[in-house]
Amino acid sequence: MKKFECGMIVPGCHWQTRAATDADLVARAVEHMRQAHGETMIRETLVKRIKTAIADDRATERDAAA
């Protein structure tokens, strides 16, 4: 499982999401950027920043192993 925390890109935003694939995370993050932050044009540079901020969700992995 992987996670994306919007605060890595937009300081002060506490929104986060988890998904099995990077593609799902990027899609969710882009939709969040549109709705919550008023982004009307999603540039490739923003998508790259989102991809860079994606991390493995260690907490979910530990819970699954327990």
Distance bins in CASP14 RR format, pairs under 12 A and 6 or more apart:
PFRMAT RR
TARGET T0000
AUTHOR 0000-0000-0000
RMODE 2
METHOD distances of the structure
MODEL  1
1 17 0 0 0 0 0 1 0 0 0 0 0
1 18 1 0 1 0 0 0 0 0 0 0 0
1 19 1 0 0 1 0 0 0 0 0 0 0
1 20 1 0 0 1 0 0 0 0 0 0 0
1 21 0 0 0 0 1 0 0 0 0 0 0
1 22 0 0 0 0 0 1 0 0 0 0 0
1 24 0 0 0 0 0 1 0 0 0 0 0
1 25 0 0 0 0 0 1 0 0 0 0 0
1 54 0 0 0 0 0 1 0 0 0 0 0
1 55 0 0 0 0 0 1 0 0 0 0 0
1 56 1 0 0 1 0 0 0 0 0 0 0
1 57 1 0 1 0 0 0 0 0 0 0 0
1 58 0 0 0 0 1 0 0 0 0 0 0
1 59 0 0 0 0 1 0 0 0 0 0 0
1 60 1 0 1 0 0 0 0 0 0 0 0
1 61 1 0 0 1 0 0 0 0 0 0 0
1 62 0 0 0 0 0 1 0 0 0 0 0
1 63 0 0 0 0 1 0 0 0 0 0 0
1 64 1 0 0 1 0 0 0 0 0 0 0
1 65 0 0 0 0 0 1 0 0 0 0 0
2 16 0 0 0 0 0 1 0 0 0 0 0
2 17 0 0 0 0 1 0 0 0 0 0 0
2 18 1 0 0 1 0 0 0 0 0 0 0
2 19 1 0 0 1 0 0 0 0 0 0 0
2 20 1 0 0 1 0 0 0 0 0 0 0
2 21 1 0 0 1 0 0 0 0 0 0 0
2 22 1 0 0 1 0 0 0 0 0 0 0
2 23 0 0 0 0 0 1 0 0 0 0 0
2 24 0 0 0 0 1 0 0 0 0 0 0
2 25 1 0 1 0 0 0 0 0 0 0 0
2 26 0 0 0 0 0 1 0 0 0 0 0
2 28 0 0 0 0 0 1 0 0 0 0 0
2 29 0 0 0 0 0 1 0 0 0 0 0
2 50 0 0 0 0 0 1 0 0 0 0 0
2 51 0 0 0 0 0 1 0 0 0 0 0
2 53 0 0 0 0 0 1 0 0 0 0 0
2 54 1 0 1 0 0 0 0 0 0 0 0
2 55 1 0 0 1 0 0 0 0 0 0 0
2 56 1 0 1 0 0 0 0 0 0 0 0
2 57 1 0 1 0 0 0 0 0 0 0 0
2 58 0 0 0 0 0 1 0 0 0 0 0
2 59 0 0 0 0 0 1 0 0 0 0 0
2 60 0 0 0 0 1 0 0 0 0 0 0
2 61 0 0 0 0 0 1 0 0 0 0 0
3 15 0 0 0 0 0 1 0 0 0 0 0
3 16 1 0 0 1 0 0 0 0 0 0 0
3 17 1 0 0 1 0 0 0 0 0 0 0
3 18 1 0 1 0 0 0 0 0 0 0 0
3 19 0 0 0 0 1 0 0 0 0 0 0
3 20 0 0 0 0 0 1 0 0 0 0 0
3 21 0 0 0 0 0 1 0 0 0 0 0
3 22 0 0 0 0 0 1 0 0 0 0 0
3 24 0 0 0 0 0 1 0 0 0 0 0
3 25 1 0 0 1 0 0 0 0 0 0 0
3 28 0 0 0 0 0 1 0 0 0 0 0
3 29 0 0 0 0 0 1 0 0 0 0 0
3 50 0 0 0 0 0 1 0 0 0 0 0
3 53 0 0 0 0 1 0 0 0 0 0 0
3 54 1 0 0 1 0 0 0 0 0 0 0
3 55 1 0 1 0 0 0 0 0 0 0 0
3 56 1 0 0 1 0 0 0 0 0 0 0
3 57 1 0 1 0 0 0 0 0 0 0 0
3 58 0 0 0 0 1 0 0 0 0 0 0
3 59 0 0 0 0 1 0 0 0 0 0 0
3 60 1 0 0 1 0 0 0 0 0 0 0
3 61 0 0 0 0 0 1 0 0 0 0 0
4 10 0 0 0 0 0 1 0 0 0 0 0
4 13 0 0 0 0 0 1 0 0 0 0 0
4 15 0 0 0 0 1 0 0 0 0 0 0
4 16 1 0 0 1 0 0 0 0 0 0 0
4 17 1 0 1 0 0 0 0 0 0 0 0
4 18 1 0 0 1 0 0 0 0 0 0 0
4 19 0 0 0 0 1 0 0 0 0 0 0
4 21 0 0 0 0 0 1 0 0 0 0 0
4 22 0 0 0 0 1 0 0 0 0 0 0
4 23 0 0 0 0 0 1 0 0 0 0 0
4 24 0 0 0 0 1 0 0 0 0 0 0
4 25 1 0 1 0 0 0 0 0 0 0 0
4 26 0 0 0 0 1 0 0 0 0 0 0
4 27 0 0 0 0 0 1 0 0 0 0 0
4 28 1 0 0 1 0 0 0 0 0 0 0
4 29 1 0 1 0 0 0 0 0 0 0 0
4 30 0 0 0 0 0 1 0 0 0 0 0
4 31 0 0 0 0 0 1 0 0 0 0 0
4 32 0 0 0 0 1 0 0 0 0 0 0
4 33 0 0 0 0 0 1 0 0 0 0 0
4 47 0 0 0 0 0 1 0 0 0 0 0
4 49 0 0 0 0 0 1 0 0 0 0 0
4 50 1 0 0 1 0 0 0 0 0 0 0
4 51 0 0 0 0 1 0 0 0 0 0 0
4 52 0 0 0 0 0 1 0 0 0 0 0
4 53 1 0 1 0 0 0 0 0 0 0 0
4 54 1 0 1 0 0 0 0 0 0 0 0
4 55 1 0 0 1 0 0 0 0 0 0 0
4 56 0 0 0 0 0 1 0 0 0 0 0
4 57 0 0 0 0 1 0 0 0 0 0 0
5 11 0 0 0 0 0 1 0 0 0 0 0
5 12 0 0 0 0 0 1 0 0 0 0 0
5 13 0 0 0 0 1 0 0 0 0 0 0
5 14 0 0 0 0 1 0 0 0 0 0 0
5 15 1 0 0 1 0 0 0 0 0 0 0
5 16 1 0 1 0 0 0 0 0 0 0 0
5 17 0 0 0 0 1 0 0 0 0 0 0
5 18 0 0 0 0 1 0 0 0 0 0 0
5 25 0 0 0 0 0 1 0 0 0 0 0
5 28 0 0 0 0 0 1 0 0 0 0 0
5 29 0 0 0 0 1 0 0 0 0 0 0
5 32 0 0 0 0 0 1 0 0 0 0 0
5 50 0 0 0 0 0 1 0 0 0 0 0
5 53 1 0 0 1 0 0 0 0 0 0 0
5 54 0 0 0 0 1 0 0 0 0 0 0
5 55 1 0 0 1 0 0 0 0 0 0 0
5 57 0 0 0 0 0 1 0 0 0 0 0
6 12 0 0 0 0 1 0 0 0 0 0 0
6 13 1 0 1 0 0 0 0 0 0 0 0
6 14 1 0 0 1 0 0 0 0 0 0 0
6 15 1 0 1 0 0 0 0 0 0 0 0
6 16 1 0 0 1 0 0 0 0 0 0 0
6 17 0 0 0 0 1 0 0 0 0 0 0
6 25 0 0 0 0 0 1 0 0 0 0 0
6 28 0 0 0 0 0 1 0 0 0 0 0
6 29 1 0 0 1 0 0 0 0 0 0 0
6 30 0 0 0 0 0 1 0 0 0 0 0
6 31 0 0 0 0 0 1 0 0 0 0 0
6 32 1 0 0 1 0 0 0 0 0 0 0
6 33 1 0 0 1 0 0 0 0 0 0 0
6 35 0 0 0 0 0 1 0 0 0 0 0
6 36 1 0 0 1 0 0 0 0 0 0 0
6 37 0 0 0 0 1 0 0 0 0 0 0
6 39 0 0 0 0 0 1 0 0 0 0 0
6 46 0 0 0 0 0 1 0 0 0 0 0
6 49 0 0 0 0 0 1 0 0 0 0 0
6 50 0 0 0 0 1 0 0 0 0 0 0
6 53 0 0 0 0 1 0 0 0 0 0 0
6 54 0 0 0 0 0 1 0 0 0 0 0
7 13 1 0 1 0 0 0 0 0 0 0 0
7 14 1 0 0 1 0 0 0 0 0 0 0
7 15 1 0 0 1 0 0 0 0 0 0 0
7 16 0 0 0 0 1 0 0 0 0 0 0
7 17 0 0 0 0 0 1 0 0 0 0 0
7 29 0 0 0 0 0 1 0 0 0 0 0
7 32 0 0 0 0 0 1 0 0 0 0 0
7 33 0 0 0 0 0 1 0 0 0 0 0
7 36 0 0 0 0 0 1 0 0 0 0 0
7 37 0 0 0 0 0 1 0 0 0 0 0
7 49 0 0 0 0 0 1 0 0 0 0 0
7 50 0 0 0 0 0 1 0 0 0 0 0
7 53 0 0 0 0 1 0 0 0 0 0 0
8 14 0 0 0 0 0 1 0 0 0 0 0
8 15 0 0 0 0 0 1 0 0 0 0 0
8 16 0 0 0 0 1 0 0 0 0 0 0
8 25 0 0 0 0 0 1 0 0 0 0 0
8 29 0 0 0 0 0 1 0 0 0 0 0
8 49 0 0 0 0 1 0 0 0 0 0 0
8 50 0 0 0 0 1 0 0 0 0 0 0
8 51 0 0 0 0 0 1 0 0 0 0 0
8 52 0 0 0 0 1 0 0 0 0 0 0
8 53 1 1 0 0 0 0 0 0 0 0 0
8 54 0 0 0 0 1 0 0 0 0 0 0
8 55 0 0 0 0 1 0 0 0 0 0 0
9 15 0 0 0 0 0 1 0 0 0 0 0
9 16 0 0 0 0 0 1 0 0 0 0 0
9 29 0 0 0 0 1 0 0 0 0 0 0
9 30 0 0 0 0 0 1 0 0 0 0 0
9 32 0 0 0 0 0 1 0 0 0 0 0
9 33 0 0 0 0 1 0 0 0 0 0 0
9 36 0 0 0 0 0 1 0 0 0 0 0
9 37 0 0 0 0 1 0 0 0 0 0 0
9 39 0 0 0 0 0 1 0 0 0 0 0
9 45 0 0 0 0 0 1 0 0 0 0 0
9 46 1 0 0 1 0 0 0 0 0 0 0
9 47 0 0 0 0 0 1 0 0 0 0 0
9 48 0 0 0 0 0 1 0 0 0 0 0
9 49 1 0 1 0 0 0 0 0 0 0 0
9 50 1 0 0 1 0 0 0 0 0 0 0
9 51 0 0 0 0 0 1 0 0 0 0 0
9 52 0 0 0 0 1 0 0 0 0 0 0
9 53 1 0 1 0 0 0 0 0 0 0 0
9 54 0 0 0 0 0 1 0 0 0 0 0
10 16 0 0 0 0 0 1 0 0 0 0 0
10 29 0 0 0 0 0 1 0 0 0 0 0
10 32 0 0 0 0 1 0 0 0 0 0 0
10 33 0 0 0 0 1 0 0 0 0 0 0
10 36 0 0 0 0 1 0 0 0 0 0 0
10 37 1 0 1 0 0 0 0 0 0 0 0
10 38 0 0 0 0 0 1 0 0 0 0 0
10 39 0 0 0 0 1 0 0 0 0 0 0
10 46 0 0 0 0 0 1 0 0 0 0 0
10 49 0 0 0 0 0 1 0 0 0 0 0
10 50 0 0 0 0 0 1 0 0 0 0 0
10 53 0 0 0 0 0 1 0 0 0 0 0
11 37 0 0 0 0 0 1 0 0 0 0 0
12 36 0 0 0 0 0 1 0 0 0 0 0
12 37 0 0 0 0 0 1 0 0 0 0 0
13 29 0 0 0 0 0 1 0 0 0 0 0
13 32 0 0 0 0 1 0 0 0 0 0 0
13 33 0 0 0 0 1 0 0 0 0 0 0
13 35 0 0 0 0 0 1 0 0 0 0 0
13 36 1 0 0 1 0 0 0 0 0 0 0
13 37 1 0 0 1 0 0 0 0 0 0 0
13 53 0 0 0 0 0 1 0 0 0 0 0
14 32 0 0 0 0 0 1 0 0 0 0 0
14 36 0 0 0 0 0 1 0 0 0 0 0
15 28 0 0 0 0 1 0 0 0 0 0 0
15 29 0 0 0 0 1 0 0 0 0 0 0
15 31 0 0 0 0 0 1 0 0 0 0 0
15 32 1 0 1 0 0 0 0 0 0 0 0
15 33 0 0 0 0 1 0 0 0 0 0 0
15 35 0 0 0 0 1 0 0 0 0 0 0
15 36 1 0 0 1 0 0 0 0 0 0 0
15 37 0 0 0 0 1 0 0 0 0 0 0
16 25 0 0 0 0 0 1 0 0 0 0 0
16 28 0 0 0 0 1 0 0 0 0 0 0
16 29 0 0 0 0 1 0 0 0 0 0 0
16 32 0 0 0 0 1 0 0 0 0 0 0
16 36 0 0 0 0 0 1 0 0 0 0 0
16 53 0 0 0 0 0 1 0 0 0 0 0
16 54 0 0 0 0 0 1 0 0 0 0 0
16 55 0 0 0 0 0 1 0 0 0 0 0
16 57 0 0 0 0 1 0 0 0 0 0 0
16 59 0 0 0 0 0 1 0 0 0 0 0
16 60 0 0 0 0 0 1 0 0 0 0 0
17 24 0 0 0 0 1 0 0 0 0 0 0
17 25 1 0 0 1 0 0 0 0 0 0 0
17 26 0 0 0 0 0 1 0 0 0 0 0
17 27 0 0 0 0 1 0 0 0 0 0 0
17 28 1 0 1 0 0 0 0 0 0 0 0
17 29 1 0 0 1 0 0 0 0 0 0 0
17 30 0 0 0 0 0 1 0 0 0 0 0
17 31 0 0 0 0 1 0 0 0 0 0 0
17 32 1 0 0 1 0 0 0 0 0 0 0
17 33 0 0 0 0 0 1 0 0 0 0 0
17 36 0 0 0 0 0 1 0 0 0 0 0
17 50 0 0 0 0 0 1 0 0 0 0 0
17 53 0 0 0 0 0 1 0 0 0 0 0
17 54 0 0 0 0 0 1 0 0 0 0 0
17 55 0 0 0 0 0 1 0 0 0 0 0
17 57 0 0 0 0 0 1 0 0 0 0 0
18 24 0 0 0 0 1 0 0 0 0 0 0
18 25 1 0 0 1 0 0 0 0 0 0 0
18 28 0 0 0 0 1 0 0 0 0 0 0
18 29 0 0 0 0 0 1 0 0 0 0 0
18 54 0 0 0 0 0 1 0 0 0 0 0
18 55 0 0 0 0 0 1 0 0 0 0 0
18 56 0 0 0 0 0 1 0 0 0 0 0
18 57 1 0 1 0 0 0 0 0 0 0 0
18 58 0 0 0 0 0 1 0 0 0 0 0
18 59 0 0 0 0 1 0 0 0 0 0 0
18 60 1 0 0 1 0 0 0 0 0 0 0
18 61 0 0 0 0 0 1 0 0 0 0 0
18 63 0 0 0 0 0 1 0 0 0 0 0
19 25 1 0 1 0 0 0 0 0 0 0 0
19 26 0 0 0 0 1 0 0 0 0 0 0
19 27 0 0 0 0 1 0 0 0 0 0 0
19 28 1 0 0 1 0 0 0 0 0 0 0
19 29 0 0 0 0 1 0 0 0 0 0 0
19 54 0 0 0 0 1 0 0 0 0 0 0
19 56 0 0 0 0 0 1 0 0 0 0 0
19 57 0 0 0 0 1 0 0 0 0 0 0
19 60 0 0 0 0 0 1 0 0 0 0 0
20 28 0 0 0 0 0 1 0 0 0 0 0
20 54 0 0 0 0 0 1 0 0 0 0 0
20 56 0 0 0 0 0 1 0 0 0 0 0
20 57 0 0 0 0 0 1 0 0 0 0 0
20 60 0 0 0 0 0 1 0 0 0 0 0
20 61 0 0 0 0 0 1 0 0 0 0 0
20 64 0 0 0 0 0 1 0 0 0 0 0
21 27 0 0 0 0 1 0 0 0 0 0 0
21 28 0 0 0 0 0 1 0 0 0 0 0
21 51 0 0 0 0 0 1 0 0 0 0 0
21 54 0 0 0 0 1 0 0 0 0 0 0
22 28 0 0 0 0 0 1 0 0 0 0 0
22 29 0 0 0 0 0 1 0 0 0 0 0
22 47 0 0 0 0 0 1 0 0 0 0 0
22 48 0 0 0 0 0 1 0 0 0 0 0
22 50 0 0 0 0 1 0 0 0 0 0 0
22 51 1 0 0 1 0 0 0 0 0 0 0
22 52 0 0 0 0 0 1 0 0 0 0 0
22 53 0 0 0 0 0 1 0 0 0 0 0
22 54 1 0 1 0 0 0 0 0 0 0 0
22 55 0 0 0 0 0 1 0 0 0 0 0
22 56 0 0 0 0 0 1 0 0 0 0 0
23 29 0 0 0 0 0 1 0 0 0 0 0
23 30 0 0 0 0 0 1 0 0 0 0 0
23 47 0 0 0 0 0 1 0 0 0 0 0
23 50 0 0 0 0 0 1 0 0 0 0 0
23 51 0 0 0 0 1 0 0 0 0 0 0
23 54 0 0 0 0 0 1 0 0 0 0 0
24 30 0 0 0 0 0 1 0 0 0 0 0
24 31 0 0 0 0 0 1 0 0 0 0 0
24 50 0 0 0 0 0 1 0 0 0 0 0
24 54 0 0 0 0 0 1 0 0 0 0 0
25 31 0 0 0 0 0 1 0 0 0 0 0
25 32 0 0 0 0 0 1 0 0 0 0 0
25 47 0 0 0 0 0 1 0 0 0 0 0
25 50 1 0 0 1 0 0 0 0 0 0 0
25 51 0 0 0 0 1 0 0 0 0 0 0
25 52 0 0 0 0 0 1 0 0 0 0 0
25 53 0 0 0 0 1 0 0 0 0 0 0
25 54 1 0 1 0 0 0 0 0 0 0 0
25 55 0 0 0 0 1 0 0 0 0 0 0
25 56 0 0 0 0 0 1 0 0 0 0 0
25 57 0 0 0 0 0 1 0 0 0 0 0
26 32 0 0 0 0 0 1 0 0 0 0 0
26 33 0 0 0 0 0 1 0 0 0 0 0
26 42 0 0 0 0 1 0 0 0 0 0 0
26 44 0 0 0 0 0 1 0 0 0 0 0
26 46 0 0 0 0 1 0 0 0 0 0 0
26 47 1 0 0 1 0 0 0 0 0 0 0
26 48 0 0 0 0 0 1 0 0 0 0 0
26 49 0 0 0 0 0 1 0 0 0 0 0
26 50 1 0 1 0 0 0 0 0 0 0 0
26 51 1 0 0 1 0 0 0 0 0 0 0
26 52 0 0 0 0 0 1 0 0 0 0 0
26 53 0 0 0 0 0 1 0 0 0 0 0
26 54 1 0 0 1 0 0 0 0 0 0 0
27 33 0 0 0 0 0 1 0 0 0 0 0
27 34 0 0 0 0 0 1 0 0 0 0 0
27 42 0 0 0 0 0 1 0 0 0 0 0
27 47 0 0 0 0 0 1 0 0 0 0 0
27 50 0 0 0 0 1 0 0 0 0 0 0
27 51 0 0 0 0 0 1 0 0 0 0 0
28 34 0 0 0 0 0 1 0 0 0 0 0
28 35 0 0 0 0 0 1 0 0 0 0 0
28 36 0 0 0 0 0 1 0 0 0 0 0
28 50 0 0 0 0 1 0 0 0 0 0 0
28 54 0 0 0 0 0 1 0 0 0 0 0
29 35 0 0 0 0 0 1 0 0 0 0 0
29 36 0 0 0 0 0 1 0 0 0 0 0
29 37 0 0 0 0 0 1 0 0 0 0 0
29 39 0 0 0 0 0 1 0 0 0 0 0
29 42 0 0 0 0 1 0 0 0 0 0 0
29 46 0 0 0 0 1 0 0 0 0 0 0
29 47 0 0 0 0 1 0 0 0 0 0 0
29 48 0 0 0 0 0 1 0 0 0 0 0
29 49 0 0 0 0 1 0 0 0 0 0 0
29 50 1 0 1 0 0 0 0 0 0 0 0
29 51 0 0 0 0 1 0 0 0 0 0 0
29 52 0 0 0 0 0 1 0 0 0 0 0
29 53 0 0 0 0 1 0 0 0 0 0 0
29 54 0 0 0 0 1 0 0 0 0 0 0
30 36 0 0 0 0 0 1 0 0 0 0 0
30 37 0 0 0 0 0 1 0 0 0 0 0
30 38 0 0 0 0 0 1 0 0 0 0 0
30 39 0 0 0 0 1 0 0 0 0 0 0
30 40 0 0 0 0 0 1 0 0 0 0 0
30 41 0 0 0 0 0 1 0 0 0 0 0
30 42 1 0 1 0 0 0 0 0 0 0 0
30 43 0 0 0 0 0 1 0 0 0 0 0
30 44 0 0 0 0 0 1 0 0 0 0 0
30 46 1 0 0 1 0 0 0 0 0 0 0
30 47 1 0 0 1 0 0 0 0 0 0 0
30 49 0 0 0 0 0 1 0 0 0 0 0
30 50 1 0 0 1 0 0 0 0 0 0 0
30 51 0 0 0 0 0 1 0 0 0 0 0
31 37 0 0 0 0 0 1 0 0 0 0 0
31 38 0 0 0 0 0 1 0 0 0 0 0
31 39 0 0 0 0 1 0 0 0 0 0 0
31 42 0 0 0 0 1 0 0 0 0 0 0
31 50 0 0 0 0 0 1 0 0 0 0 0
32 38 0 0 0 0 0 1 0 0 0 0 0
32 39 0 0 0 0 1 0 0 0 0 0 0
32 42 0 0 0 0 0 1 0 0 0 0 0
32 46 0 0 0 0 0 1 0 0 0 0 0
32 50 0 0 0 0 1 0 0 0 0 0 0
33 39 1 0 1 0 0 0 0 0 0 0 0
33 40 0 0 0 0 1 0 0 0 0 0 0
33 41 0 0 0 0 0 1 0 0 0 0 0
33 42 1 0 0 1 0 0 0 0 0 0 0
33 43 0 0 0 0 0 1 0 0 0 0 0
33 46 1 0 0 1 0 0 0 0 0 0 0
33 47 0 0 0 0 1 0 0 0 0 0 0
33 49 0 0 0 0 0 1 0 0 0 0 0
33 50 0 0 0 0 1 0 0 0 0 0 0
33 53 0 0 0 0 0 1 0 0 0 0 0
34 40 1 0 0 1 0 0 0 0 0 0 0
34 41 0 0 0 0 1 0 0 0 0 0 0
34 42 1 0 0 1 0 0 0 0 0 0 0
34 46 0 0 0 0 0 1 0 0 0 0 0
37 46 0 0 0 0 0 1 0 0 0 0 0
38 46 0 0 0 0 0 1 0 0 0 0 0
39 45 0 0 0 0 0 1 0 0 0 0 0
39 46 1 0 0 1 0 0 0 0 0 0 0
39 47 0 0 0 0 0 1 0 0 0 0 0
39 49 0 0 0 0 0 1 0 0 0 0 0
39 50 0 0 0 0 0 1 0 0 0 0 0
40 46 0 0 0 0 0 1 0 0 0 0 0
41 47 0 0 0 0 0 1 0 0 0 0 0
42 48 0 0 0 0 0 1 0 0 0 0 0
42 49 0 0 0 0 0 1 0 0 0 0 0
42 50 0 0 0 0 1 0 0 0 0 0 0
43 49 0 0 0 0 1 0 0 0 0 0 0
43 50 0 0 0 0 0 1 0 0 0 0 0
44 50 0 0 0 0 0 1 0 0 0 0 0
44 51 0 0 0 0 0 1 0 0 0 0 0
45 51 0 0 0 0 0 1 0 0 0 0 0
45 52 0 0 0 0 0 1 0 0 0 0 0
46 52 0 0 0 0 0 1 0 0 0 0 0
46 53 0 0 0 0 0 1 0 0 0 0 0
47 53 0 0 0 0 0 1 0 0 0 0 0
47 54 0 0 0 0 0 1 0 0 0 0 0
48 54 0 0 0 0 0 1 0 0 0 0 0
55 61 0 0 0 0 0 1 0 0 0 0 0
56 62 0 0 0 0 0 1 0 0 0 0 0
57 63 0 0 0 0 1 0 0 0 0 0 0
57 64 0 0 0 0 1 0 0 0 0 0 0
58 64 0 0 0 0 0 1 0 0 0 0 0
58 65 0 0 0 0 0 1 0 0 0 0 0
59 65 0 0 0 0 0 1 0 0 0 0 0
59 66 0 0 0 0 0 1 0 0 0 0 0
60 66 0 0 0 0 0 1 0 0 0 0 0
END
